[in-house]
Each structure stands twice: as structure tokens, then as C-alpha cells.
Amino acid sequence: MVGCASNAPHQKNVVGHFQSKNFNKIQIAYWQFIKNKVTIKGNELTTNIDSTFNYTTCGNIINGKFKVFGDSLFLFFYSNTKKLDSSLFTVTKPYDTLVYYLKNDNALVNERVLLEGQLKGYTQYDYLVRVK
């Protein structure tokens, strides 16, 4: 077993299948116009007992290993396959590590500020809920 003994109980709690929460239109408007946050939909994360994960977004299929440190879930990317129309291609240099806050046993939250594009300055808000 790798890691600190204190992390072991949390490791079990994050094993499962999570999907982006479906916010209603009022919630989306509140997040965007009051909080300056853009909600994400369609992301899926499956974490396995062997600490591997599969993370799927609208444009990526990412695999790797995860580790729990305190109240955070770290996703270390080993492969990142981009989806472009009907084609798939692997990115040779995977993204940086992605970190989710463990809100509770059934929810994970990731927030990151967008540094470019139309929504520059907004915070991208990904709220994953356990489905299995």
C-alpha cells in the first residue's frame, strides 16, 4: 500500500462513478451572473479500487491514477485522448494534475479560473455527484 495510513479511509470513499450535476436554468443564471461561474455539464469520472480513473469530458478521454490528500482528490493524467468530430488522437504531453475538493462522500467540486477565450476571468465550476 502506498501513501499515508491517514488517507486510507478517504480512498475508499471516492471509489465509484460520478457525473456532472444537472443544474436548472435558474441555478445556471445565478452561478453565471451573480457568482461569475460557468457550470460544466456532461463530465464523467470513474474511480476504481486500484486507484486508476477514467475521466471523460465533451472533448477528452483521460486515464490515470488518483490519490487523496486530506480533503482533495488529485487526478494524475497518464493519457489524454482528444475527441475531434469522429476522430480520436492522443496528446503526447498530458494535462497537468486536476484537483477536486471532496465536498462529501457523494460530491466532488473543481473550480478553476478561465485564462483565455470568451469567458476569460470567469470561474469554471465542475460539480460531480455520485451515481454509483
DSSP file (Angstrom, degrees, kcal/mol; ACC not computed):
  #  RESIDUE AA STRUCTURE BP1 BP2  ACC     N-H-->O    O-->H-N    N-H-->O    O-->H-N    TCO  KAPPA ALPHA  PHI   PSI    X-CA   Y-CA   Z-CA
    1    1 A M              0   0    0      0, 0.0     2,-0.4     0, 0.0     4,-0.1   0.000 360.0 360.0 360.0 131.3    0.0    0.0    0.0
    2    2 A V        +     0   0    0      2,-0.1     2,-0.1     3,-0.0     0, 0.0  -0.800 360.0  26.3-101.6 141.3    1.4    3.4   -1.0
    3    3 A G  S    S-     0   0    0     -2,-0.4     2,-0.2    64,-0.0     5,-0.0  -0.421  94.9 -36.4 107.7-179.4    0.7    6.5    0.9
    4    4 A C    >>  -     0   0    0     -2,-0.1     3,-1.3     1,-0.1     4,-0.6  -0.532  45.3-128.7 -82.1 145.2   -0.1    7.6    4.5
    5    5 A A  G >4 S+     0   0    0      1,-0.3     3,-0.9    -2,-0.2    -1,-0.1   0.821 107.1  64.8 -60.9 -31.3   -2.4    5.5    6.6
    6    6 A S  G 34 S+     0   0    0      1,-0.2     4,-0.3     2,-0.2    -1,-0.3   0.738  99.3  53.1 -67.3 -21.0   -4.5    8.5    7.4
    7    7 A N  G <> S+     0   0    0     -3,-1.3     4,-1.9     1,-0.2     3,-0.5   0.677  86.4  85.7 -84.6 -17.6   -5.5    8.8    3.7
    8    8 A A  H <X S+     0   0    0     -3,-0.9     4,-1.2    -4,-0.6    -1,-0.2   0.871  85.5  51.3 -55.9 -45.4   -6.7    5.2    3.5
    9    9 A P  H  > S+     0   0    0      0, 0.0     4,-1.0     0, 0.0    -1,-0.2   0.885 111.7  48.4 -62.0 -36.2  -10.3    5.8    4.8
   10   10 A H  H  > S+     0   0    0     -3,-0.5     4,-1.0    -4,-0.3     3,-0.2   0.855 100.9  65.1 -69.4 -34.8  -10.8    8.6    2.3
   11   11 A Q  H >< S+     0   0    0     -4,-1.9     3,-0.7     1,-0.2     4,-0.4   0.895 101.7  49.3 -55.9 -43.1   -9.5    6.5   -0.6
   12   12 A K  H >< S+     0   0    0     -4,-1.2     3,-1.1     1,-0.2    -1,-0.2   0.866 104.2  60.1 -64.8 -36.9  -12.4    4.1   -0.2
   13   13 A N  H 3< S+     0   0    0     -4,-1.0    -1,-0.2     1,-0.2    -2,-0.2   0.727 102.9  50.9 -66.5 -23.2  -15.0    6.9   -0.2
   14   14 A V  T << S+     0   0    0     -4,-1.0     2,-0.4    -3,-0.7    -1,-0.2   0.487  80.4 109.9 -95.9  -2.7  -14.0    8.2   -3.7
   15   15 A V    <   +     0   0    0     -3,-1.1     2,-0.3    -4,-0.4    33,-0.2  -0.607  59.7  60.3 -74.7 125.9  -14.3    4.9   -5.5
   16   16 A G  E    S-A   47   0A   0     31,-1.5    31,-2.9    -2,-0.4     2,-0.5  -0.980  87.5 -56.3 154.5-164.7  -17.3    5.0   -7.8
   17   17 A H  E     -A   46   0A   0     -2,-0.3   114,-3.3    29,-0.2   115,-1.5  -0.963  45.3-175.5-119.2 128.3  -18.9    6.7  -10.7
   18   18 A F  E     -AB  45 130A   0     27,-3.2    27,-2.6    -2,-0.5     2,-0.3  -0.919   3.6-170.8-124.2 147.0  -19.6   10.4  -10.7
   19   19 A Q  E     -AB  44 129A   0    110,-2.4   110,-3.1    -2,-0.3    25,-0.2  -0.952  37.7 -87.2-133.3 155.1  -21.3   12.7  -13.3
   20   20 A S  E     - B   0 128A   0     23,-2.1   108,-0.2    -2,-0.3    22,-0.2  -0.347  51.5-109.3 -58.7 137.7  -21.7   16.4  -13.6
   21   21 A K        -     0   0    0    106,-3.0     2,-0.9    19,-0.1   106,-0.2  -0.453  25.2-124.9 -68.7 140.0  -24.7   17.7  -11.7
   22   22 A N        -     0   0    0     -2,-0.1     2,-0.3    19,-0.1    -1,-0.1  -0.791  29.1-163.3 -88.9 106.9  -27.6   18.9  -13.8
   23   23 A F        -     0   0    0     -2,-0.9     2,-0.1     1,-0.1    -3,-0.0  -0.647  15.8-124.0 -86.8 145.9  -28.3   22.5  -12.7
   24   24 A N     >  -     0   0    0     -2,-0.3     4,-2.5     1,-0.1     5,-0.2  -0.347  33.3 -97.0 -82.1 173.1  -31.7   24.0  -13.7
   25   25 A K  H  > S+     0   0    0      1,-0.2     4,-2.4     2,-0.2     5,-0.2   0.839 123.8  52.1 -62.3 -35.4  -31.9   27.3  -15.6
   26   26 A I  H  > S+     0   0    0      2,-0.2     4,-2.5     1,-0.2    -1,-0.2   0.921 111.2  47.2 -67.4 -43.0  -32.3   29.4  -12.5
   27   27 A Q  H  > S+     0   0    0      2,-0.2     4,-2.8     1,-0.2    -2,-0.2   0.916 111.9  50.6 -63.4 -42.8  -29.3   27.9  -10.9
   28   28 A I  H  X S+     0   0    0     -4,-2.5     4,-2.6     2,-0.2     5,-0.2   0.928 111.5  47.7 -61.1 -45.8  -27.2   28.3  -14.0
   29   29 A A  H  X>S+     0   0    0     -4,-2.4     4,-2.9     2,-0.2     5,-0.5   0.914 112.1  50.4 -62.0 -43.0  -28.2   32.0  -14.3
   30   30 A Y  I  X>S+     0   0    0     -4,-2.5     4,-2.0     1,-0.2     5,-1.5   0.951 112.9  45.4 -59.0 -50.7  -27.4   32.5  -10.6
   31   31 A W  I  <5S+     0   0    0     -4,-2.8     6,-2.9     3,-0.2     4,-0.3   0.916 119.8  40.7 -60.3 -43.9  -24.0   30.9  -10.9
   32   32 A Q  I  <5S+     0   0    0     -4,-2.6     4,-0.4     4,-0.2    -2,-0.2   0.940 125.8  29.1 -74.9 -47.0  -23.1   32.9  -14.1
   33   33 A F  I  <5S+     0   0    0     -4,-2.9    -3,-0.2    -5,-0.2    -2,-0.2   0.784 131.9  30.0 -90.6 -26.8  -24.5   36.3  -13.4
   34   34 A I  I  <<S+     0   0    0     -4,-2.0    -3,-0.2    -5,-0.5    -2,-0.1   0.847 133.1  28.1 -95.8 -43.6  -24.2   36.6   -9.6
   35   35 A K  S   <S-     0   0    0     -5,-1.5    -3,-0.2    -4,-0.3    -4,-0.1   0.526  94.6-128.5 -97.9  -7.6  -21.2   34.3   -8.9
   36   36 A N        +     0   0    0     -4,-0.4    87,-2.4    -6,-0.3     2,-0.4   0.879  64.6 134.5  57.5  39.7  -19.3   34.8  -12.2
   37   37 A K  E     -c  123   0A   0     -6,-2.9     2,-0.6    85,-0.2    -1,-0.2  -0.960  49.1-147.6-122.8 138.8  -19.0   31.0  -12.5
   38   38 A V  E     -c  124   0A   0     85,-3.0    87,-3.3    -2,-0.4     2,-0.2  -0.916  19.8-139.1-104.9 122.7  -19.7   28.8  -15.5
   39   39 A T  E     -c  125   0A   0     -2,-0.6     2,-0.4    85,-0.2    87,-0.2  -0.521  11.7-139.6 -82.6 149.6  -21.2   25.4  -14.7
   40   40 A I        -     0   0    0     85,-1.7    87,-0.4    -2,-0.2     2,-0.3  -0.843  17.4-172.1-107.3 142.8  -20.0   22.3  -16.6
   41   41 A K        +     0   0    0     -2,-0.4    17,-0.2     1,-0.1   -19,-0.1  -0.969  59.0  35.7-131.2 153.5  -22.2   19.5  -17.8
   42   42 A G  S    S+     0   0    0     -2,-0.3     2,-0.2     1,-0.3    -1,-0.1   0.400  73.0 135.2  93.5  -2.7  -21.5   16.1  -19.3
   43   43 A N        -     0   0    0    -22,-0.1   -23,-2.1    14,-0.1     2,-0.4  -0.561  32.0-169.1 -79.1 144.9  -18.3   15.2  -17.4
   44   44 A E  E     -AD  19  56A   0     12,-2.5    12,-3.0   -25,-0.2     2,-0.4  -1.000   6.7-171.8-135.1 137.9  -18.0   11.7  -16.1
   45   45 A L  E     -AD  18  55A   0    -27,-2.6   -27,-3.2    -2,-0.4     2,-0.5  -0.993   2.4-171.8-131.0 125.3  -15.4   10.3  -13.7
   46   46 A T  E     -AD  17  54A   0      8,-2.7     8,-2.1    -2,-0.4     2,-0.4  -0.978   7.2-168.6-116.1 122.0  -15.0    6.7  -12.7
   47   47 A T  E     -AD  16  53A   0    -31,-2.9   -31,-1.5    -2,-0.5     2,-0.2  -0.922   9.8-151.8-111.1 135.7  -12.6    5.9   -9.9
   48   48 A N    >   -     0   0    0      4,-2.8     3,-2.0    -2,-0.4   -34,-0.1  -0.658  27.8-111.3-109.8 160.9  -11.5    2.3   -9.3
   49   49 A I  T 3  S+     0   0    0      1,-0.3    -1,-0.1    -2,-0.2   -34,-0.1   0.758 116.6  60.5 -60.5 -27.0  -10.4    0.4   -6.2
   50   50 A D  T 3  S-     0   0    0      2,-0.1    -1,-0.3     1,-0.0     3,-0.1   0.267 121.2-106.6 -86.2  12.7   -6.8    0.1   -7.7
   51   51 A S  S <  S+     0   0    0     -3,-2.0    15,-2.9     1,-0.3     2,-0.2   0.613  80.2 128.4  72.3  15.8   -6.6    4.0   -7.7
   52   52 A T  E     - E   0  65A   0     13,-0.3    -4,-2.8    23,-0.0     2,-0.3  -0.639  37.7-167.4 -92.0 160.2   -7.0    4.2  -11.5
   53   53 A F  E     -DE  47  64A   0     11,-2.2    11,-1.5    -2,-0.2     2,-0.4  -0.971  21.5-150.9-144.3 160.7   -9.5    6.5  -13.1
   54   54 A N  E     -DE  46  63A   0     -8,-2.1    -8,-2.7    -2,-0.3     2,-0.5  -0.992  17.7-172.3-130.1 123.4  -11.2    7.3  -16.4
   55   55 A Y  E     -DE  45  62A   0      7,-3.2     7,-3.1    -2,-0.4     2,-0.5  -0.975   2.5-171.3-122.8 120.3  -12.4   10.9  -16.8
   56   56 A T  E     +DE  44  61A   0    -12,-3.0   -12,-2.5    -2,-0.5     5,-0.2  -0.944   9.0 168.6-118.6 129.8  -14.5   11.8  -19.9
   57   57 A T        -     0   0    0      3,-2.6     3,-0.1    -2,-0.5   -15,-0.1  -0.606  55.7 -85.5-120.8-175.0  -15.4   15.4  -20.9
   58   58 A C  S    S+     0   0    0     -2,-0.2     3,-0.1     1,-0.2   -16,-0.0   0.769 128.7  22.1 -65.0 -23.2  -17.0   16.7  -24.1
   59   59 A G  S    S+     0   0    0      1,-0.1    24,-2.5    23,-0.1     2,-0.3   0.409 119.0  53.5-125.1   2.5  -13.5   16.8  -25.7
   60   60 A N  E     - F   0  82A   0     22,-0.3    -3,-2.6    -3,-0.1     2,-0.4  -0.984  46.1-160.4-143.9 149.7  -11.3   14.4  -23.8
   61   61 A I  E     -EF  56  81A   0     20,-2.5    20,-3.0    -2,-0.3     2,-0.4  -0.973  30.8-175.6-123.5 113.0  -10.9   10.8  -22.6
   62   62 A I  E     -EF  55  80A   0     -7,-3.1    -7,-3.2    -2,-0.4     2,-0.3  -0.914  10.3-175.3-120.4 136.0   -8.4   10.9  -19.8
   63   63 A N  E     +EF  54  79A   0     16,-2.2    15,-3.2    -2,-0.4    16,-2.0  -0.915  26.3 106.3-124.6 153.5   -6.9    8.0  -17.9
   64   64 A G  E     -EF  53  77A   0    -11,-1.5   -11,-2.2    -2,-0.3     2,-0.3  -0.968  59.5 -61.2 174.3-156.7   -4.5    7.9  -14.9
   65   65 A K  E     -EF  52  76A   0     11,-1.8    11,-3.2    -2,-0.3     2,-0.3  -0.890  37.9-150.4-119.2 149.6   -4.1    7.4  -11.2
   66   66 A F  E     - F   0  75A   0    -15,-2.9     2,-0.3    -2,-0.3     9,-0.2  -0.863   9.3-172.5-120.2 158.5   -5.7    9.2   -8.3
   67   67 A K  E     - F   0  74A   0      7,-1.9     7,-3.1    -2,-0.3     2,-0.5  -0.993  18.0-136.2-146.3 140.7   -4.6   10.0   -4.8
   68   68 A V  E     + F   0  73A   0     -2,-0.3     2,-0.5     5,-0.2     5,-0.2  -0.882  19.5 179.9-101.4 127.0   -6.4   11.5   -1.9
   69   69 A F  E >   - F   0  72A   0      3,-2.4     3,-1.8    -2,-0.5     2,-0.3  -0.964  63.0 -54.7-124.4 111.5   -4.6   14.1    0.2
   70   70 A G  T 3  S-     0   0    0     -2,-0.5   -60,-0.0     1,-0.3    -2,-0.0  -0.410 123.2 -14.4  59.7-119.5   -6.7   15.5    3.1
   71   71 A D  T 3  S+     0   0    0     -2,-0.3    31,-3.2    -3,-0.1     2,-0.4   0.073 120.9  90.0-102.9  23.4   -9.9   16.8    1.6
   72   72 A S  E <   -FG  69 101A   0     -3,-1.8    -3,-2.4    29,-0.2     2,-0.6  -0.948  60.8-148.5-127.0 142.5   -8.7   16.8   -2.0
   73   73 A L  E     -FG  68 100A   0     27,-3.4    27,-2.8    -2,-0.4     2,-0.5  -0.941  17.9-157.5-106.5 117.1   -8.8   14.2   -4.8
   74   74 A F  E     -FG  67  99A   0     -7,-3.1    -7,-1.9    -2,-0.6     2,-0.6  -0.845   1.7-158.5 -98.5 126.8   -5.8   14.5   -7.2
   75   75 A L  E     -FG  66  98A   0     23,-3.3    23,-2.0    -2,-0.5     2,-0.7  -0.924   5.0-161.8-105.2 113.4   -6.1   13.1  -10.7
   76   76 A F  E     -F   65   0A   0    -11,-3.2   -11,-1.8    -2,-0.6     2,-0.3  -0.861  17.6-137.0 -97.5 113.4   -2.7   12.4  -12.2
   77   77 A F  E     +F   64   0A   0     -2,-0.7   -13,-0.3    18,-0.3     3,-0.1  -0.528  31.8 168.0 -77.2 129.0   -3.1   12.1  -16.0
   78   78 A Y  E    S+     0   0A   0    -15,-3.2     2,-0.3     1,-0.4   -14,-0.2   0.690  73.7  14.9-105.2 -33.4   -1.3    9.3  -17.8
   79   79 A S  E     -F   63   0A   0    -16,-2.0   -16,-2.2    14,-0.1     2,-0.4  -0.999  59.1-168.6-143.3 146.2   -3.0    9.5  -21.1
   80   80 A N  E     -FH  62  91A   0     11,-0.5    11,-3.1    -2,-0.3     2,-0.6  -0.931   5.5-169.6-136.8 108.9   -5.2   12.1  -22.7
   81   81 A T  E     -FH  61  90A   0    -20,-3.0   -20,-2.5    -2,-0.4     2,-0.3  -0.889  15.2-144.3-102.4 123.1   -7.1   11.3  -25.9
   82   82 A K  E     -FH  60  89A   0      7,-3.1     7,-1.8    -2,-0.6     2,-0.6  -0.651   5.0-143.4 -86.5 139.9   -8.8   14.3  -27.6
   83   83 A K  E     + H   0  88A   0    -24,-2.5     2,-0.4    -2,-0.3     5,-0.2  -0.917  23.5 171.5-103.0 124.3  -12.1   13.8  -29.3
   84   84 A L  E >   - H   0  87A   0      3,-2.7     3,-2.6    -2,-0.6     2,-0.2  -0.922  64.5 -55.8-135.2 108.3  -12.5   15.9  -32.5
   85   85 A D  T 3  S-     0   0    0     -2,-0.4    -1,-0.0     1,-0.3     0, 0.0  -0.427 119.3 -25.0  53.6-121.1  -15.6   15.1  -34.5
   86   86 A S  T 3  S+     0   0    0     -2,-0.2     2,-0.3    -3,-0.1    -1,-0.3   0.389 122.2  95.1 -98.6   3.6  -15.4   11.3  -35.2
   87   87 A S  E <   -H   84   0A   0     -3,-2.6    -3,-2.7     2,-0.0     2,-0.4  -0.676  55.4-160.0 -98.0 149.9  -11.6   11.2  -34.8
   88   88 A L  E     +H   83   0A   0     -2,-0.3     2,-0.3    -5,-0.2    -5,-0.2  -0.988  13.4 172.9-123.3 136.1   -9.6   10.4  -31.7
   89   89 A F  E     -H   82   0A   0     -7,-1.8    -7,-3.1    -2,-0.4     2,-0.4  -0.997  27.9-123.1-143.5 144.2   -5.9   11.4  -31.2
   90   90 A T  E     -H   81   0A   0     -2,-0.3     2,-0.5    -9,-0.3    -9,-0.2  -0.675  17.9-133.4 -90.0 134.7   -3.7   11.1  -28.2
   91   91 A V  E     -H   80   0A   0    -11,-3.1   -11,-0.5    -2,-0.4     4,-0.0  -0.735  11.0-149.5 -83.1 127.7   -1.9   14.1  -26.8
   92   92 A T  S    S+     0   0    0     -2,-0.5    -1,-0.1     1,-0.2    -2,-0.0   0.822  88.7  47.1 -72.2 -29.7    1.7   13.3  -26.2
   93   93 A K  S    S-     0   0    0    -13,-0.1    -1,-0.2    -3,-0.0   -14,-0.1  -0.885  89.7-143.9-113.4 100.6    2.1   15.6  -23.2
   94   94 A P        -     0   0    0      0, 0.0     3,-0.1     0, 0.0    -2,-0.1  -0.064  25.5 -91.6 -61.0 163.0   -0.9   15.1  -20.9
   95   95 A Y        -     0   0    0      1,-0.1   -18,-0.3    -4,-0.0     3,-0.1  -0.074  50.4 -87.1 -62.3 170.3   -2.5   18.0  -19.0
   96   96 A D        -     0   0    0      1,-0.2    -1,-0.1   -20,-0.1     2,-0.1  -0.153  63.0 -68.8 -67.9 174.3   -1.4   18.9  -15.5
   97   97 A T        -     0   0    0    -21,-0.1     2,-0.4    -3,-0.1   -21,-0.2  -0.426  48.1-141.4 -65.8 140.9   -2.9   17.3  -12.5
   98   98 A L  E     -G   75   0A   0    -23,-2.0   -23,-3.3    -2,-0.1     2,-0.5  -0.892  13.7-155.4-106.5 137.8   -6.6   18.1  -11.8
   99   99 A V  E     -G   74   0A   0     -2,-0.4     2,-0.4   -25,-0.2    12,-0.2  -0.952   8.1-169.9-121.1 129.6   -7.7   18.5   -8.2
  100  100 A Y  E     -G   73   0A   0    -27,-2.8   -27,-3.4    -2,-0.5     2,-0.4  -0.934  22.2-128.9-113.4 140.0  -11.3   18.1   -6.9
  101  101 A Y  E     -GI  72 109A   0      8,-3.6     8,-2.2    -2,-0.4     2,-1.4  -0.738  22.9-126.2 -83.4 132.6  -12.4   19.1   -3.4
  102  102 A L  E     + I   0 108A   0    -31,-3.2     6,-0.2    -2,-0.4     3,-0.1  -0.661  31.9 177.2 -81.8  92.6  -14.1   16.2   -1.6
  103  103 A K  E     -     0   0A   0     -2,-1.4     2,-0.3     4,-1.0    -1,-0.2   0.918  66.0 -42.8 -64.4 -44.2  -17.4   18.0   -0.6
  104  104 A N  E >  S- I   0 107A   0      3,-1.5     3,-1.1    -3,-0.2    -1,-0.2  -0.900  77.5 -68.2-164.6-171.1  -18.8   14.9    0.9
  105  105 A D  T 3  S+     0   0    0     -2,-0.3     3,-0.1     1,-0.2    -2,-0.0   0.703 132.3  38.8 -65.1 -17.1  -18.9   11.1    0.1
  106  106 A N  T 3  S+     0   0    0      1,-0.1    24,-2.5    23,-0.1     2,-0.3   0.313 111.4  55.8-117.5   7.9  -21.2   11.8   -2.8
  107  107 A A  E <   -IJ 104 129A   0     -3,-1.1    -3,-1.5    22,-0.2    -4,-1.0  -0.998  49.8-171.1-148.5 140.9  -19.9   15.0   -4.4
  108  108 A L  E     -IJ 102 128A   0     20,-2.6    20,-2.9    -2,-0.3     2,-0.4  -0.972  11.7-160.6-126.8 141.7  -16.7   16.4   -5.8
  109  109 A V  E     -IJ 101 127A   0     -8,-2.2    -8,-3.6    -2,-0.4     2,-0.4  -0.985   9.5-178.8-129.9 134.0  -16.0   20.0   -6.8
  110  110 A N  E     - J   0 126A   0     16,-2.4    16,-3.1    -2,-0.4     2,-0.4  -0.999   4.7-178.9-128.3 131.0  -13.4   21.6   -9.1
  111  111 A E  E     + J   0 125A   0     -2,-0.4     2,-0.3   -12,-0.2    14,-0.2  -0.997   7.1 165.4-129.0 131.6  -13.1   25.3   -9.7
  112  112 A R  E     - J   0 124A   0     12,-1.8    12,-3.5    -2,-0.4     2,-0.3  -0.995  35.1-117.6-145.8 141.9  -10.6   27.0  -12.0
  113  113 A V  E     - J   0 123A   0     -2,-0.3     2,-0.5    10,-0.3    10,-0.2  -0.586  29.0-125.3 -79.0 132.7  -10.4   30.4  -13.5
  114  114 A L        -     0   0    0      8,-3.1     7,-3.1    -2,-0.3     8,-0.1  -0.671  22.5-171.1 -79.9 127.4  -10.5   30.6  -17.2
  115  115 A L        +     0   0    0     -2,-0.5     2,-0.3     5,-0.2    -1,-0.1   0.514  63.7  20.5-100.0  -6.7   -7.5   32.5  -18.6
  116  116 A E  S    S+     0   0    0      3,-0.1     3,-0.3     0, 0.0     5,-0.1  -0.948  87.6  46.5-152.1 171.5   -8.5   32.8  -22.2
  117  117 A G  S >  S-     0   0    0     -2,-0.3     3,-1.6     1,-0.2    -3,-0.0  -0.276 100.7 -42.6  88.1-173.8  -11.5   32.8  -24.6
  118  118 A Q  T 3  S+     0   0    0      1,-0.3    -1,-0.2    -2,-0.1     0, 0.0   0.795 137.6  47.8 -62.0 -31.0  -14.9   34.4  -24.4
  119  119 A L  T >  S+     0   0    0     -3,-0.3     3,-2.5     2,-0.1    -5,-0.3   0.058  78.0 156.5-101.2  24.8  -15.3   33.6  -20.7
  120  120 A K  T <   +     0   0    0     -3,-1.6    -5,-0.2     1,-0.3     3,-0.1  -0.250  68.1  23.4 -52.6 131.9  -11.9   34.8  -19.6
  121  121 A G  T 3  S+     0   0    0     -7,-3.1    -1,-0.3     1,-0.4     2,-0.1   0.132  96.5 115.4  95.1 -20.1  -12.0   35.7  -15.9
  122  122 A Y    <   -     0   0    0     -3,-2.5    -8,-3.1    -8,-0.1     2,-0.5  -0.424  68.8-118.8 -75.5 158.1  -15.0   33.5  -15.2
  123  123 A T  E     -cJ  37 113A   0    -87,-2.4   -85,-3.0   -10,-0.2     2,-0.5  -0.885  18.7-137.3 -99.1 126.8  -14.6   30.5  -12.8
  124  124 A Q  E     -cJ  38 112A   0    -12,-3.5   -12,-1.8    -2,-0.5     2,-0.6  -0.741  21.6-160.0 -83.1 125.3  -15.3   27.2  -14.4
  125  125 A Y  E     -cJ  39 111A   0    -87,-3.3   -85,-1.7    -2,-0.5     2,-0.6  -0.924  12.2-177.0-118.3 111.3  -17.3   25.2  -11.8
  126  126 A D  E     - J   0 110A   0    -16,-3.1   -16,-2.4    -2,-0.6     2,-0.6  -0.932   1.9-177.6-111.8 113.8  -17.5   21.4  -12.1
  127  127 A Y  E     - J   0 109A   0     -2,-0.6  -106,-3.0   -87,-0.4     2,-0.4  -0.927   7.6-167.6-114.5 106.2  -19.7   19.7   -9.5
  128  128 A L  E     -BJ  20 108A   0    -20,-2.9   -20,-2.6    -2,-0.6     2,-0.4  -0.795   0.6-163.2 -98.8 135.8  -19.7   15.9   -9.8
  129  129 A V  E     -BJ  19 107A   0   -110,-3.1  -110,-2.4    -2,-0.4   -22,-0.2  -0.915  27.0-106.4-117.4 145.6  -22.2   13.8   -8.0
  130  130 A R  E     +B   18   0A   0    -24,-2.5  -112,-0.3    -2,-0.4   -24,-0.0  -0.481  35.7 170.6 -70.0 132.0  -22.0   10.1   -7.3
  131  131 A V              0   0    0   -114,-3.3  -113,-0.2    -2,-0.2    -1,-0.2   0.573 360.0 360.0-113.2 -19.2  -24.3    8.0   -9.4
  132  132 A K              0   0    0   -115,-1.5  -114,-0.1     0, 0.0    -2,-0.1   0.280 360.0 360.0-144.3 360.0  -22.9    4.5   -8.5
